[in-house]
């Protein structure tokens, strides 16, 4: 589902400005798809910690 987020700002009594913020999409990942970047994040954090310990 695509959803546009608009904010209407009243500048003066006779003037309004419409600002569009594009659309936002929420990912619906399966548990398998979540585990892949989660494992990469753990590996990156371990590498970060090892570099700072060195």
C-alpha positions as a Markdown table, in Angstrom:
| # | Residue | x | y | z |
|---|---|---|---|---|
| 1 | Unk | 0.0 | 0.0 | 0.0 |
| 2 | Unk | 1.4 | 3.4 | -1.0 |
| 3 | Unk | 0.6 | 6.3 | 1.3 |
| 4 | Unk | 1.5 | 9.9 | 0.8 |
| 5 | Unk | 2.2 | 12.0 | 3.8 |
| 6 | Unk | 1.3 | 15.6 | 3.3 |
| 7 | Unk | 1.5 | 18.5 | 5.7 |
| 8 | Unk | -0.6 | 21.6 | 5.1 |
| 9 | Unk | 0.9 | 24.7 | 6.5 |
| 10 | Unk | -1.2 | 27.9 | 6.8 |
| 11 | Unk | 1.1 | 30.8 | 6.0 |
| 12 | Unk | -1.5 | 33.6 | 6.2 |
| 13 | Unk | -5.2 | 34.0 | 6.2 |
| 14 | Unk | -5.5 | 33.5 | 2.4 |
| 15 | Unk | -2.4 | 31.4 | 1.7 |
| 16 | Unk | -1.7 | 27.8 | 2.4 |
| 17 | Unk | 1.3 | 25.8 | 1.4 |
| 18 | Unk | 1.2 | 22.0 | 0.9 |
| 19 | Unk | 4.4 | 20.2 | 1.6 |
| 20 | Unk | 4.8 | 16.6 | 0.4 |
| 21 | Unk | 7.1 | 14.2 | 2.2 |
| 22 | Unk | 7.0 | 11.4 | -0.4 |
| 23 | Unk | 5.8 | 8.0 | 0.5 |
| 24 | Unk | 7.1 | 5.6 | 3.2 |
| 25 | Unk | 7.0 | 1.8 | 2.8 |
| 26 | Unk | 7.3 | -0.6 | 5.7 |
| 27 | Unk | 9.1 | -3.8 | 5.0 |
| 28 | Unk | 7.4 | -7.0 | 5.9 |
| 29 | Unk | 10.3 | -9.5 | 6.2 |
| 30 | Unk | 10.2 | -13.2 | 6.9 |
| 31 | Unk | 12.2 | -14.5 | 9.9 |
| 32 | Unk | 14.8 | -16.0 | 7.4 |
| 33 | Unk | 15.2 | -12.6 | 5.7 |
| 34 | Unk | 15.6 | -10.9 | 9.1 |
| 35 | Unk | 18.3 | -13.3 | 10.2 |
| 36 | Unk | 20.7 | -12.5 | 7.3 |
| 37 | Unk | 21.3 | -8.7 | 8.0 |
| 38 | Unk | 21.1 | -9.6 | 11.8 |
| 39 | Unk | 24.0 | -11.9 | 11.4 |
| 40 | Unk | 25.9 | -9.3 | 9.3 |
| 41 | Unk | 25.3 | -6.7 | 12.0 |
| 42 | Unk | 26.7 | -9.0 | 14.7 |
| 43 | Unk | 29.8 | -9.7 | 12.6 |
| 44 | Unk | 30.3 | -5.9 | 12.0 |
| 45 | Unk | 29.9 | -5.2 | 15.7 |
| 46 | Unk | 32.4 | -7.9 | 16.6 |
| 47 | Unk | 34.9 | -6.5 | 14.0 |
| 48 | Unk | 34.4 | -3.0 | 15.4 |
| 49 | Unk | 35.1 | -4.2 | 19.0 |
| 50 | Unk | 38.2 | -6.1 | 17.9 |
| 51 | Unk | 39.6 | -3.1 | 16.0 |
| 52 | Unk | 39.1 | -0.9 | 19.0 |
| 53 | Unk | 40.6 | -3.5 | 21.4 |
| 54 | Unk | 43.7 | -3.7 | 19.2 |
